[in-house]
Amino acid sequence: MKLYEYKKLNEEEQDRILWASGELIDGCIEGHVKKLLYAVDNFYVELWCNVLTNKILWRLSFKQGKLLEKYLDKYPVDKLLNRRFERD
């Protein structure tokens, strides 16, 4: 599925696809909000959920840009590669 096809769907259909084929990449909790990043085919979906009720407060689907960069900054590739080479 392509990003533009996903965005055309209503929220119920988007959720069905997210739960069926999305892969959780990262998550964190900030106050009363749980932030989750999922990969779906060739794009990402970020959900913000209420920690107590688990209801979705906000969602955004995207391919790249600042929203993805904030996750990539948590896992610098050079550090991951250095760890790998130290083990070998």
C-alpha positions as CSV (number, residue, x, y, z in Angstrom):
1,M,0.0,0.0,0.0
2,K,1.2,3.5,-0.8
3,L,1.0,6.4,1.6
4,Y,-1.5,8.4,-0.5
5,E,-3.8,5.3,-0.6
6,Y,-3.6,5.0,3.2
7,K,-4.3,8.7,3.7
8,K,-7.5,8.4,1.6
9,L,-8.9,5.8,4.0
10,N,-11.1,6.7,7.0
11,E,-9.5,6.3,10.5
12,E,-11.2,3.0,11.1
13,E,-9.7,1.5,7.9
14,Q,-6.3,3.1,8.7
15,D,-6.4,1.5,12.2
16,R,-7.2,-1.9,10.7
17,I,-4.2,-1.8,8.3
18,L,-2.0,-0.4,11.1
19,W,-2.8,-3.3,13.5
20,A,-2.7,-5.9,10.8
21,S,0.5,-5.0,9.0
22,G,2.3,-2.3,11.0
23,E,5.5,-3.0,12.8
24,L,6.3,-1.1,16.0
25,I,9.6,0.7,15.5
26,D,9.8,2.9,18.7
27,G,7.8,4.2,21.5
28,C,8.1,6.5,24.5
29,I,5.9,8.0,27.2
30,E,5.9,11.8,27.9
31,G,3.6,12.7,30.7
32,H,0.1,11.3,29.9
33,V,0.9,10.7,26.3
34,K,2.4,7.5,24.8
35,K,4.1,8.1,21.4
36,L,4.4,5.2,19.0
37,L,6.1,5.0,15.6
38,Y,5.0,2.2,13.3
39,A,6.3,1.2,9.8
40,V,3.7,0.2,7.3
41,D,5.0,-0.9,3.9
42,N,7.0,2.1,2.6
43,F,5.8,4.8,5.1
44,Y,5.5,5.5,8.8
45,V,2.6,6.3,11.2
46,E,3.1,8.1,14.4
47,L,0.3,7.8,17.1
48,W,-0.1,9.7,20.3
49,C,-2.3,7.8,22.8
50,N,-3.6,8.7,26.2
51,V,-1.7,6.5,28.7
52,L,-4.7,5.9,30.9
53,T,-7.4,5.2,28.3
54,N,-5.2,4.1,25.4
55,K,-7.3,6.3,23.1
56,I,-5.6,7.8,20.0
57,L,-5.2,11.5,20.5
58,W,-3.4,12.3,17.3
59,R,-2.0,10.5,14.3
60,L,0.2,11.4,11.3
61,S,1.4,9.3,8.4
62,F,4.6,10.3,6.5
63,K,7.6,9.1,4.6
64,Q,10.5,11.2,5.8
65,G,11.4,14.6,7.2
66,K,11.7,16.1,10.7
67,L,9.1,13.6,12.2
68,L,11.3,10.7,11.3
69,E,14.6,12.5,12.1
70,K,13.7,12.8,15.8
71,Y,13.6,9.0,15.9
72,L,16.8,8.6,13.9
73,D,18.6,11.0,16.2
74,K,18.0,8.5,19.1
75,Y,19.9,5.8,17.3
76,P,22.9,7.3,15.5
77,V,24.0,5.0,12.8
78,D,27.7,5.5,13.4
79,K,27.4,4.3,17.1
80,L,25.4,1.3,16.0
81,L,28.0,0.4,13.4
82,N,30.8,0.9,15.9
83,R,29.1,-1.5,18.3
84,R,28.7,-4.1,15.6
85,F,32.3,-3.9,14.5
86,E,33.5,-4.1,18.2
87,R,31.7,-7.4,18.6
88,D,33.1,-9.0,15.4
